[in-house]
């Protein structure tokens, strides 16, 4: 943008307009009626859009040589901080790092149907991260994928020290002792994406780990129920279905005793209603300990955060988004401990 040739008053008006329009749009997504298509569209707008608007306004503000420079620049920086999802947290306390409680290293990873290098590439990402538990989504066998390295059996072969449990597209792999397992409906989501639960032995405590994959925002998506029926849904219908999935998940978590971890691809950013409902009952690991944007999708140039680790009854010692490219998502790792 050639700001040097633009009249200062026009630059000031343009910067102010970007900030005012972006702020109104962002606030509408925060407080508007959740079932409204427009609110859903704004809520699911990638944070990078707001970040770019903030940078443009900041550049215009800094090009001004007047008292408006400081005010506009500060407003642009504040707008970017509020809308981009950028977070900074202090390093974990030394007492937590030296605790005698056993730590649980965990990863959540949507492996995108083995489409970016196959199961061997996914196995390398997991091994490099050295995690005890992996919660996976889109990890089934698919009729259009014919290679030997494009199925879950290939991952199991590449990771012989892990035990696997799953149903449909969701599965959990772990090096820890498994106490019991369970598969639960995630309706109104499709039957191929149920909630998969594994209870693990961590030292002297049992920890419940659940992996989920909520309905995506796609024009062709179908919303299914427990009876296997399906219907096409519009934008607000998809959002309502995800809220119902979040409510079902939280109802199950509330009936579960002891520490609980929920991992997965919610297909929903932190400001969305389903993510808010889960975060109201559990602790978002990224909000607790993450530094930076936390964007997870797509993998090459991520622009939104839709992959999560939520905890209840566990301390979050560390959480990171891994720069890996064996999928169209980046994995999230977390180090947890029983306090």
Wavefront OBJ file of the C-alpha trace (Angstrom):
o trace
v 0.000 0.000 0.000
v 1.553 3.318 -1.060
v 0.676 5.432 1.960
v 3.154 8.207 1.065
v 0.909 9.392 -1.788
v -2.288 9.250 0.241
v -3.575 12.323 1.995
v -2.998 12.026 5.799
v -6.680 12.596 6.494
v -7.589 9.731 4.154
v -5.030 7.509 5.868
v -6.476 8.389 9.247
v -10.034 7.724 8.049
v -9.006 4.429 6.472
v -7.205 3.253 9.611
v -10.125 4.307 11.796
v -12.588 2.596 9.444
v -10.614 -0.664 9.498
v -10.536 -0.638 13.284
v -14.176 0.375 13.707
v -15.468 -2.124 11.145
v -13.313 -4.942 12.456
v -14.293 -4.233 16.058
v -18.024 -4.192 15.259
v -17.653 -7.429 13.279
v -15.702 -9.120 16.086
v -18.123 -7.965 18.804
v -21.052 -9.195 16.705
v -19.483 -12.649 16.652
v -18.940 -12.512 20.421
v -22.360 -11.364 21.626
v -24.750 -11.947 18.700
v -27.432 -14.678 18.731
v -25.586 -18.038 18.358
v -28.107 -19.499 15.893
v -27.806 -16.647 13.382
v -25.991 -17.530 10.137
v -24.193 -14.165 10.134
v -22.930 -14.660 13.694
v -21.721 -18.157 12.848
v -19.901 -16.840 9.769
v -18.176 -14.088 11.773
v -17.303 -16.425 14.642
v -15.660 -18.879 12.263
v -13.742 -16.191 10.352
v -10.044 -17.146 10.640
v -8.285 -14.919 13.210
v -5.649 -14.112 10.607
v -8.248 -11.893 8.863
v -8.502 -9.705 11.959
v -4.723 -9.803 12.410
v -4.181 -8.519 8.863
v -6.723 -5.738 9.378
v -4.906 -4.788 12.572
v -1.530 -4.731 10.799
v -2.938 -2.581 7.980
v -4.393 -0.101 10.459
v -1.132 -0.076 12.424
v 0.873 0.644 9.265
v -1.426 3.486 8.308
v -1.321 4.910 11.827
v 2.487 4.854 11.959
v 2.640 6.684 8.634
v 0.847 9.676 10.170
v 2.860 12.479 11.696
v 0.336 13.793 14.123
v -1.100 13.256 17.576
v -3.413 10.632 16.075
v -0.444 8.310 15.477
v -0.070 7.078 19.046
v -3.807 6.681 19.645
v -4.464 4.827 16.376
v -1.376 2.651 16.734
v -2.364 1.670 20.281
v -5.929 0.904 19.147
v -4.652 -1.218 16.247
v -2.308 -3.170 18.532
v -5.104 -3.750 21.068
v -7.514 -4.882 18.352
v -4.949 -7.333 16.999
v -4.231 -8.730 20.461
v -7.932 -9.232 21.219
v -8.885 -10.886 17.941
v -5.850 -12.912 16.812
v -5.809 -15.366 19.702
v -2.234 -14.490 20.673
v -1.446 -15.413 24.272
v 1.607 -15.146 26.507
v 1.901 -17.044 29.771
v 4.617 -17.265 32.380
v 6.887 -20.295 32.466
v 5.631 -23.164 34.585
v 6.499 -22.896 38.286
v 9.572 -24.803 39.436
v 7.472 -26.640 42.017
v 5.304 -28.104 39.243
v 8.318 -29.118 37.167
v 9.971 -30.919 40.095
v 6.816 -32.577 41.393
v 7.042 -36.280 42.245
v 3.660 -36.885 40.591
v 4.049 -38.822 37.313
v 3.655 -36.679 34.209
v 1.391 -37.571 31.310
v 2.641 -36.547 27.860
v -0.230 -36.463 25.421
v -0.899 -35.503 21.794
v -4.055 -34.805 19.800
v -3.702 -35.182 16.033
v -6.159 -35.152 13.151
v -4.176 -37.295 10.674
v -6.328 -36.340 7.646
v -6.973 -39.882 6.386
v -3.222 -40.610 5.972
v -3.184 -38.279 2.965
v 0.079 -36.396 3.652
v 2.751 -39.090 3.694
v 0.862 -42.072 5.050
v 0.949 -43.790 8.428
v 4.749 -43.905 8.480
v 4.908 -40.092 8.408
v 2.337 -39.881 11.223
v 4.317 -42.444 13.257
v 7.479 -40.340 12.905
v 5.708 -37.231 14.213
v 4.425 -39.180 17.217
v 7.795 -40.789 17.963
v 9.649 -37.482 17.660
v 7.241 -35.956 20.192
v 7.814 -38.891 22.591
v 4.267 -38.901 23.964
v 2.567 -41.502 26.168
v -0.888 -41.066 24.626
v -2.069 -40.061 21.145
v -5.679 -39.109 20.413
v -6.317 -39.366 16.667
v -9.098 -38.307 14.346
v -9.684 -39.291 10.690
v -7.621 -42.425 11.310
v -9.826 -45.117 9.728
v -9.478 -47.197 6.551
v -10.936 -45.412 3.497
v -12.144 -47.056 0.325
v -10.333 -44.604 -1.943
v -6.973 -45.068 -0.153
v -5.345 -48.206 -1.552
v -1.749 -48.030 -0.320
v -0.511 -50.355 2.427
v 0.726 -47.270 4.312
v -2.703 -45.596 4.172
v -4.553 -47.519 6.879
v -4.497 -47.787 10.692
v -2.882 -51.238 10.613
v 0.237 -49.641 9.132
v 0.432 -47.212 12.063
v 0.066 -50.055 14.567
v 2.890 -51.915 12.836
v 5.107 -48.818 12.933
v 4.403 -48.276 16.667
v 4.620 -51.752 18.272
v 5.175 -50.327 21.785
v 1.741 -48.656 21.758
v -1.630 -50.289 22.361
v -4.491 -49.082 20.171
v -8.208 -48.748 20.754
v -10.802 -47.052 18.578
v -13.933 -47.149 16.520
v -14.494 -45.666 13.069
v -12.366 -42.589 12.488
v -11.361 -41.968 16.113
v -8.756 -43.946 18.037
v -6.333 -43.676 20.939
v -2.823 -45.159 21.143
v -0.936 -45.396 24.448
v 2.158 -46.782 26.134
v 0.445 -46.679 29.531
v -1.553 -49.553 31.082
v -5.190 -49.551 29.928
v -7.763 -50.124 32.684
v -10.889 -50.109 30.509
v -12.267 -48.734 27.249
v -15.580 -47.476 25.981
v -17.199 -46.114 22.796
v -19.999 -43.561 23.140
v -22.301 -41.896 20.648
v -21.381 -38.378 19.531
v -24.796 -37.758 17.950
v -25.848 -35.680 16.146
v -22.471 -36.437 14.638
v -22.031 -39.372 12.246
v -21.621 -42.869 13.655
v -18.121 -43.141 12.193
v -16.957 -40.410 14.570
v -17.993 -41.549 18.064
v -16.450 -40.484 21.345
v -13.682 -42.969 22.144
v -12.720 -43.288 25.809
v -9.736 -45.005 27.421
v -9.095 -45.113 31.180
v -5.340 -45.231 31.842
v -3.246 -46.064 34.881
v -0.973 -43.120 35.691
v 1.025 -44.028 38.784
v -1.529 -44.726 41.483
v -4.310 -42.782 39.767
v -6.678 -43.512 36.913
v -7.039 -40.883 34.195
v -9.859 -40.876 31.636
v -8.877 -39.781 28.118
v -11.560 -39.059 25.498
v -11.026 -38.247 21.830
v -13.696 -36.463 19.763
v -14.203 -35.048 16.281
v -17.105 -32.627 15.862
v -19.012 -31.989 12.619
v -17.086 -29.837 10.103
v -18.305 -26.622 8.503
v -18.812 -27.771 4.909
v -21.640 -27.063 2.440
v -22.006 -30.809 1.758
v -22.028 -31.953 5.380
v -24.810 -34.169 6.650
v -25.935 -34.212 10.248
v -26.763 -37.710 11.499
v -28.491 -39.001 14.589
v -28.342 -42.265 16.572
v -30.689 -44.021 14.166
v -28.356 -43.494 11.234
v -30.615 -40.988 9.518
v -29.049 -37.973 7.849
v -30.103 -34.527 6.745
v -28.337 -31.694 5.032
v -27.716 -28.717 7.285
v -27.156 -25.020 6.674
v -24.495 -22.986 8.479
v -26.547 -22.371 11.607
v -27.800 -25.974 11.578
v -24.230 -27.249 11.606
v -23.365 -24.881 14.459
v -26.394 -26.067 16.453
v -25.384 -29.697 15.872
v -21.907 -28.976 17.240
v -23.449 -27.363 20.318
v -25.512 -30.532 20.841
v -22.330 -32.603 20.511
v -20.593 -30.392 23.092
v -23.539 -30.771 25.488
v -23.515 -34.550 25.093
v -19.769 -34.625 25.721
v -20.028 -32.444 28.831
v -22.920 -34.510 30.194
v -20.692 -37.570 29.955
v -17.680 -35.807 31.504
v -19.803 -34.579 34.421
v -20.744 -38.191 35.191
v -17.123 -39.371 35.044
v -15.101 -39.654 38.249
v -11.495 -38.520 38.627
v -9.152 -36.655 36.270
v -10.380 -36.317 32.680
v -8.695 -35.214 29.439
v -10.728 -34.387 26.322
v -8.753 -34.129 23.084
v -9.786 -33.569 19.533
v -10.793 -31.538 16.541
v -13.869 -29.489 17.467
v -13.997 -27.834 14.026
v -14.748 -24.702 16.035
v -12.595 -21.750 17.160
v -12.329 -20.718 20.836
v -14.971 -17.973 20.463
v -17.600 -20.432 19.170
v -20.436 -21.708 21.339
v -19.357 -25.397 21.407
v -15.778 -24.523 22.414
v -17.081 -22.115 25.047
v -19.334 -24.781 26.548
v -16.499 -27.262 26.880
v -14.149 -24.587 28.262
v -16.787 -23.599 30.847
v -16.626 -27.080 32.393
v -12.969 -27.947 31.733
v -9.673 -26.103 31.434
v -8.362 -25.296 27.965
v -4.689 -26.315 28.123
v -3.661 -23.649 25.616
v -5.381 -20.888 27.572
v -3.727 -22.206 30.729
v -0.147 -22.508 29.482
v 0.187 -21.848 25.741
v 2.329 -19.114 24.240
v 1.646 -17.606 20.822
v -1.335 -17.990 18.530
v -1.945 -21.723 18.939
v -3.284 -21.959 15.370
v -3.462 -25.584 14.193
v -5.019 -25.613 10.721
v -4.109 -25.822 7.941
v -0.639 -27.202 8.588
v 1.425 -25.126 6.115
v 0.016 -21.703 6.952
v -2.250 -22.162 9.987
v -4.834 -19.463 10.553
v -7.217 -20.832 13.163
v -7.262 -22.936 16.355
v -9.666 -25.891 16.189
v -7.619 -28.690 17.843
v -7.753 -28.763 21.629
v -6.664 -30.411 24.853
v -9.107 -29.817 27.725
v -8.413 -31.060 31.257
v -10.210 -31.523 34.554
v -8.386 -32.476 37.742
v -4.932 -32.201 36.133
v -2.239 -29.533 36.152
v -1.034 -28.275 32.772
v 2.772 -28.116 32.816
v 3.329 -27.436 29.132
v 1.386 -27.240 25.852
v 2.667 -26.736 22.302
v 1.596 -26.792 18.666
v 4.107 -28.916 16.736
v 5.372 -27.738 13.343
v 4.654 -31.055 11.584
v 3.314 -31.759 8.088
v 2.085 -35.360 8.063
v -1.505 -34.049 7.909
v -3.446 -30.895 7.071
v -3.569 -30.210 10.834
v -0.712 -29.539 13.211
v -0.666 -31.720 16.331
v -0.969 -30.314 19.838
v 1.086 -31.819 22.671
v 0.520 -31.287 26.397
v 2.378 -32.362 29.526
v -0.033 -32.933 32.409
v 0.246 -34.057 36.018
v -2.082 -34.952 38.862
v -1.661 -32.036 41.310
l 1 2 3 4 5 6 7 8 9 10 11 12 13 14 15 16 17 18 19 20 21 22 23 24 25 26 27 28 29 30 31 32 33 34 35 36 37 38 39 40 41 42 43 44 45 46 47 48 49 50 51 52 53 54 55 56 57 58 59 60 61 62 63 64 65 66 67 68 69 70 71 72 73 74 75 76 77 78 79 80 81 82 83 84 85 86 87 88 89 90 91 92 93 94 95 96 97 98 99 100 101 102 103 104 105 106 107 108 109 110 111 112 113 114 115 116 117 118 119 120 121 122 123 124 125 126 127 128 129 130 131 132 133 134 135 136 137 138 139 140 141 142 143 144 145 146 147 148 149 150 151 152 153 154 155 156 157 158 159 160 161 162 163 164 165 166 167 168 169 170 171 172 173 174 175 176 177 178 179 180 181 182 183 184 185 186 187 188 189 190 191 192 193 194 195 196 197 198 199 200 201 202 203 204 205 206 207 208 209 210 211 212 213 214 215 216 217 218 219 220 221 222 223 224 225 226 227 228 229 230 231 232 233 234 235 236 237 238 239 240 241 242 243 244 245 246 247 248 249 250 251 252 253 254 255 256 257 258 259 260 261 262 263 264 265 266 267 268 269 270 271 272 273 274 275 276 277 278 279 280 281 282 283 284 285 286 287 288 289 290 291 292 293 294 295 296 297 298 299 300 301 302 303 304 305 306 307 308 309 310 311 312 313 314 315 316 317 318 319 320 321 322 323 324 325 326 327 328 329 330 331 332 333 334 335 336 337 338 339
